[in-house]
């Protein structure tokens, strides 16, 4: 694994290595798979300001990469904001990964007060709305681990919040026939 991480660092530069390594582990990609994945190169080579710009324009990959980079820099509040935007604009796998990251932030109480209701909420949205089995399983496991320490009314509130989450109307342009 260390060899793969060093290889990635040589390709894209040291300042993005942790964000890319995290993406690889979350997405389950190999180095070869990452190189073949279309479109990710622009995120791994982008400046932080560009990632944030894409994020605020509704690009949930931009949000995920921006959040990861800010977390790596120790700027957890900025990471939280990027993940929140990504979660509310979730239009792809990256947006749902942002939800899992939000859940972790609320569960741990990083930059925000520990809030298991919010963590449970985001894990539930991923469980119910994401098509990828690996993300659903991860969210289910994380949700189940915190539910044991929650009251029934807290779970009810979190379930209601999750049920009210709606995916955004796609910003992608439809091709005319």
C-alpha positions as CSV (number, residue, x, y, z in Angstrom):
1,X,0.0,0.0,0.0
2,X,2.9,2.4,0.8
3,X,4.3,1.9,-2.7
4,X,0.9,2.8,-4.2
5,X,0.6,6.0,-2.1
6,X,4.2,7.1,-3.0
7,X,3.4,6.5,-6.7
8,X,0.3,8.6,-6.5
9,X,2.3,11.4,-4.7
10,X,4.9,11.4,-7.5
11,X,2.2,11.7,-10.1
12,X,0.0,14.4,-8.6
13,X,2.2,16.2,-6.1
14,X,2.5,15.8,-2.3
15,X,-0.1,18.3,-1.3
16,X,-2.9,16.2,-2.7
17,X,-1.7,12.8,-1.6
18,X,-3.8,12.4,1.5
19,X,-7.0,13.5,-0.2
20,X,-6.4,11.1,-3.1
21,X,-5.4,8.3,-0.8
22,X,-8.6,8.8,1.1
23,X,-10.6,8.8,-2.1
24,X,-8.9,5.6,-3.2
25,X,-9.8,3.9,0.1
26,X,-13.3,5.1,0.1
27,X,-14.0,4.4,-3.5
28,X,-12.1,1.2,-3.4
29,X,-9.9,2.1,-6.4
30,X,-6.5,0.8,-7.2
31,X,-3.8,3.1,-8.6
32,X,-4.5,1.7,-12.1
33,X,-8.2,2.2,-11.6
34,X,-7.7,5.8,-10.5
35,X,-5.6,6.6,-13.5
36,X,-8.4,5.1,-15.7
37,X,-11.2,6.9,-13.9
38,X,-12.3,9.7,-16.2
39,X,-12.6,13.2,-14.8
40,X,-10.8,12.8,-11.4
41,X,-7.5,14.2,-12.7
42,X,-8.9,17.7,-12.8
43,X,-9.8,17.5,-9.1
44,X,-6.5,16.1,-8.0
45,X,-4.6,18.8,-9.8
46,X,-6.9,21.7,-9.0
47,X,-6.0,24.5,-6.6
48,X,-8.1,24.7,-3.4
49,X,-9.9,27.9,-4.6
50,X,-10.9,26.1,-7.8
51,X,-12.2,23.1,-5.9
52,X,-14.3,25.4,-3.7
53,X,-15.6,27.2,-6.8
54,X,-16.7,24.0,-8.4
55,X,-18.3,23.0,-5.1
56,X,-20.3,26.1,-4.8
57,X,-21.4,25.6,-8.4
58,X,-23.0,22.3,-7.4
59,X,-20.2,19.9,-8.4
60,X,-20.3,17.3,-5.6
61,X,-16.9,15.9,-6.6
62,X,-15.5,19.4,-6.1
63,X,-17.1,19.5,-2.7
64,X,-15.7,16.1,-1.7
65,X,-12.2,16.9,-2.8
66,X,-12.4,20.4,-1.2
67,X,-13.6,18.9,2.1
68,X,-10.8,16.3,2.0
69,X,-8.1,18.9,1.3
70,X,-9.3,21.2,4.0
71,X,-9.5,18.4,6.5
72,X,-5.9,17.4,5.6
73,X,-4.9,21.0,6.2
74,X,-6.5,20.9,9.7
75,X,-9.2,23.3,8.6
76,X,-12.1,21.2,9.7
77,X,-14.7,24.0,9.7
78,X,-14.0,24.6,6.0
79,X,-14.2,20.8,5.4
80,X,-17.5,20.7,7.2
81,X,-18.9,23.5,4.9
82,X,-17.7,21.7,1.7
83,X,-19.2,18.4,2.8
84,X,-22.5,20.1,3.7
85,X,-22.7,21.7,0.3
86,X,-21.8,18.4,-1.3
87,X,-24.4,16.5,0.7
88,X,-27.2,18.9,-0.1
89,X,-26.2,18.8,-3.8
90,X,-25.6,15.1,-3.9
91,X,-25.9,14.1,-7.6
92,X,-23.2,11.4,-7.7
93,X,-21.3,9.0,-5.5
94,X,-19.1,11.8,-4.2
95,X,-22.0,13.7,-2.7
96,X,-23.1,10.6,-0.8
97,X,-19.5,10.1,0.4
98,X,-19.7,13.7,1.6
99,X,-22.7,12.6,3.7
100,X,-20.7,9.8,5.3
101,X,-17.9,12.3,6.1
102,X,-20.5,14.7,7.6
103,X,-21.8,11.8,9.7
104,X,-18.3,11.1,11.0
105,X,-17.8,14.8,11.8
106,X,-21.1,15.0,13.8
107,X,-20.4,11.6,15.4
108,X,-16.9,12.6,16.6
109,X,-17.9,16.2,17.5
110,X,-15.2,17.7,15.3
111,X,-15.7,21.5,14.8
112,X,-19.3,21.0,15.9
113,X,-20.9,19.8,19.0
114,X,-21.3,16.0,19.0
115,X,-24.7,15.4,17.4
116,X,-25.7,11.8,16.9
117,X,-29.0,12.8,15.5
118,X,-27.3,14.6,12.6
119,X,-24.8,11.7,12.2
120,X,-27.7,9.2,12.1
121,X,-29.6,11.4,9.6
122,X,-26.8,11.5,7.1
123,X,-26.0,7.8,7.4
124,X,-29.7,7.0,6.8
125,X,-29.9,9.1,3.7
126,X,-26.9,7.2,2.2
127,X,-28.5,3.9,3.2
128,X,-31.8,4.7,1.6
129,X,-30.8,6.8,-1.4
130,X,-27.4,5.5,-2.6
131,X,-27.3,2.8,-5.3
132,X,-23.8,1.6,-4.4
133,X,-23.9,-1.4,-2.1
134,X,-20.5,-0.7,-0.5
135,X,-21.6,2.8,0.6
136,X,-25.0,1.5,1.9
137,X,-23.2,-1.2,3.9
138,X,-20.7,1.4,5.3
139,X,-23.5,3.8,6.2
140,X,-25.6,1.0,7.8
141,X,-22.6,-0.2,9.9
142,X,-21.9,3.3,11.1
143,X,-25.5,4.1,11.8
144,X,-26.0,0.9,13.7
145,X,-22.9,1.6,15.9
146,X,-24.4,4.9,17.1
147,X,-28.0,3.9,17.4
148,X,-27.3,1.9,20.5
149,X,-26.4,5.1,22.4
150,X,-29.5,7.0,21.1
151,X,-32.9,7.5,22.6
152,X,-36.0,6.4,20.6
153,X,-37.1,10.0,20.1
154,X,-33.7,11.0,18.8
155,X,-33.8,8.2,16.2
156,X,-37.3,9.3,15.2
157,X,-36.2,12.9,14.6
158,X,-33.2,11.7,12.6
159,X,-35.4,9.4,10.5
160,X,-37.8,12.2,9.8
161,X,-34.9,14.5,8.8
162,X,-33.5,11.8,6.5
163,X,-36.9,11.2,4.9
164,X,-37.2,14.9,4.1
165,X,-33.8,15.0,2.2
166,X,-34.5,15.5,-1.5
167,X,-31.9,15.1,-4.2
168,X,-31.3,18.3,-6.1
169,X,-32.7,18.8,-9.6
170,X,-29.9,17.9,-11.8
171,X,-27.8,20.7,-13.1
172,X,-26.5,18.6,-15.9
173,X,-27.8,19.8,-19.3
174,X,-30.0,17.3,-21.1
175,X,-29.2,16.6,-24.7
176,X,-31.8,17.7,-27.2
177,X,-33.1,15.0,-29.5
